[in-house]
Amino acid sequence: MKFSTLLSAATAASSYIGFASAAPVTNFKRADSEYFSVITTHSASPVHLRGVVVKDNGLYLSSSGTPFVGRIDAKGGLAVGGTNSFVSTGDQGALVVGDAVTTFWARDGNSLKLNGEAYGLACPQDNGDYKLYWAKDTQPCSNGLGVSFYSSDTKAPAESEKPTETQGACSIVWVHSSEDESENSAATPEATSKSETTKPADTEKFGLISIRSGSDLQYLTVNIYRGTFYLGPSGGSDFEATIQDGELVYINGANQPIYGYVYEENSQIAFSENKDQSKAVWSVEDGNLALDGKQNAIACPAAQAGIYQVYWASNGFTCEGGLGVALKVQPSA
């Protein structure tokens, strides 16, 4: 074999950072995978069913940033959004986005794994975000939460939605555009992004069911009783609402709209005729009800067996026997 051929092969191999001592996992794909999004799972915790985003050249759980869309290429690299950027393990196992590539990523069913193993860790940040790590042999934080990465197939990013890199910085910026925008439009990318963040898409009428695998709370219908959420036979009526301009809108028995908010003193979900009562934004994230992009519902046992009151534990609220749940949106008939 010619020296130039060997050099080319070595150069190509050196551009990928892999695990030389480990055998490839059995489901490692040699062909490019479909595009997929990722959420984290850790039952009864603030990081359960949270969507992974790209932010500050890394992967985070955050109400800001770009929703992560990736695919696994033929060499096992985890590519970001159809670009030339990849996810790799950086300092202390931090999941970073840039030119470097860590190989042997694979999807084991819906679980995203590296080298056939799962060592996800979410470390809380001072601003309320969680920075994501692959902490196999490291301990980047003392109060981190172990997470699994659950992947779901999604469509490929459109040309107008693909991340672009700023020169020399490998910084991911999400570019939004619209076919009907004129070249002289006064709208800026910053204004468009802010608008989309603060005003999620309006919804049709929907109900809610609780999701908590392996528990009595799995697939219970959310009902409204005395102005708040319950699971089980509370005597209330099935909850149905819409989201309009970020407001959770419920039509009461008097056929009047009332608006959902979280009462800060006790984390109870409540409703008011005053739509300005809540300063937060309701939305549907990964098919579940979210507030300011976060899913913090917790079901607390009521005095009567089989009934649970649902709270929103955004301020660290806990209760004896409480279980974190996802509130899955179910379109009304």
Secondary structure, 3 states (H helix, E strand, C coil): CCHHHHHHHHHHHHCCECCCCCCCCCCCCCCCCCCEEEEEECCCCCCCCEEEEEECCEEEECCCCEECEEEECCCCCEEECCCCCEEEECHHHEEEEECCCECCEEEECCEEEECCECCEEEEECCCCCEEEEECCCCCCCCCCEEEEEEEEECCCCCHHHCEEECCCCCCEEECCCCCCCCCCCCCCHHHHHHHHHHCCCCCCCEEEEEECCCCCCCCCEEEEECCEEEECCCCCEECCEEEECCEEEEECCCCCEEEEEEECCCCEEEEECCCCCCCCCEEEECCEEEECCECCEEEEECCCCCCEEEEECCCCCCCCCCEECEEEEEECC
